[in-house]
Amino acid sequence: MLGFGGKEPFSYFQIGVDEGLKKKIENLLEERTRAKKEKNFAYSDSIRDILSSEGISIMDTAEGTLWEKT
């Protein structure tokens, strides 16, 4: 698959997001993944809501969860 400018294409939707926020998002996504594995769907949904309120859209894929700043 071709990337843009040598980067993974989805990373372009994360341009302008500082490293601190990226780390917070990744931590929340890891927590959400654990909650889903434990079938704690109410908690995983609440994490999605937190991210959404901060302007972060997430997409679950076969390769994992991807996110973008909306």
Buried (B, 14 or more C-beta within 10 A) or exposed (E): EEEEEEEEEBEEBBEEBEEEBEEBBEEBBEEBBEBBEEEEEEBBEEBBEBBEEEEBEBEEEEEEBBBBBE
